[in-house]
Amino acid sequence: MLETARSKYLDPSLQVRLEAIEKLWDAWERIKTLENPADKKNSIGILLEKASSDPNMKKRLDYEATELTDIGNKFMIRHTEAGKTPITSSAHVDYLFHRMFALIYLLLGNRIGKRTSESRVQGKNANRINDEIPF
C-alpha cells in the first residue's frame, strides 16, 4: 500500500496524485490496528509509545495522529460524500502526502527497514528503538 501510494504520488497527474493520498490514508487506518486490532485507540497508543519515550514528543505525535485522522475524515481523501472538502491543488497533495508519510515512517520504524537491528534497546524496553541522543 505504501509503495503504491509513493509511486502514484510521483505521477504528474493531479488525479493520480489524489489516489496516492487516498492509498496513504488507507494505510494509516490499517496501521492504527497493528498492535491491537480490536482497539484502534489502544493500538495507536502503543505505536506512539514505541516511537518516543519523551512525554512532550509523544504528546505532539498523538496530536498529529489525531489531526491527520480528522483531515482524512473531513476532506475528500477516503470519502466523497457531500460536505467533504475537495483537494484541488497539487501543492496541497504535496503537503498532505509528506505530513502523513512522515508520521507513518516514524511509527513503523523497523517494519519498513528504517533502522538497523543494532539500534534496538535490549532488556525490558526491547520494543523501543535506541536512536535518541542523551542530553
Helices and strands as residue ranges (DSSP letters): H 2-9, H 14-31, H 40-51, H 55-74, H 90-108, G 109-112, G 117-119, G 123-125
